[in-house]
């Protein structure tokens, strides 16, 4: 049988089903407004926590990516007399001979994709047009050539032997141009973030020498011993042991 509704003052209503009336409590306008305000306040309080949780999840994924790349670099040394891969062919700059393509097979990366450009990318900068990781890069002339742009067959000529790299030296890190320029050759000349400490070789084109501190003011870094950890940008700027000799 169809119910008959009758609204009364005070936000209540009467419902009739057959011969019986039922009193149903409702909300006043003030109560509705208070509820909306409370829900809005809860949403405002929860929003930063949810945002932080999402960023933490992205940072964890980034660490996992870097750990895979770090271990792939070390695996490459096992098959190449202990030497790290080169950055590229200095004569022709053939792309498939760059370090991130030389380690593809250790990552099961499809031949149609590039490790740092399309296969393993930091989720905190998904729209970055360039790669999201960079390798510790320096010229062979200064003996800081962890990954050097001096390659020719075999594809590690110019790069350093892993046996000569201290365990806590950076191999790979959050970056944006495929390499992170060693400050012994690309000296810090600019104070990009304005904290009074020189931190970049060029504040216009090479901020933090290619490092990108995209996670809570720091960067995830993979080391020669296979470990990966988050490092605050100031520790990286001052951390000469991290760069290696």
Buried (B, 14 or more C-beta within 10 A) or exposed (E): EEEEEEEEEEBBBEEBEEEEEEEEEEEEEEEEEEEEEEEEEEEEEEEEEEEEEEBEEBBEBBBEBBBBBBBBBBBBBEEBEBBBBBBBBBEEEEEEBBBBBBBBEBBEBEEEEBBBBEBBBBBBBEEBEEBBBBBBBBBBEEEBBBBBBBBBEEBBBBBBEBEBBEEBBBBBBBBBBBBBBBBBBBEBEBEBBEEEEBBBBBBEEBBBBBBBBBBEEBBBBBBBEEEBEBBBBBEBBEBEEBBBE
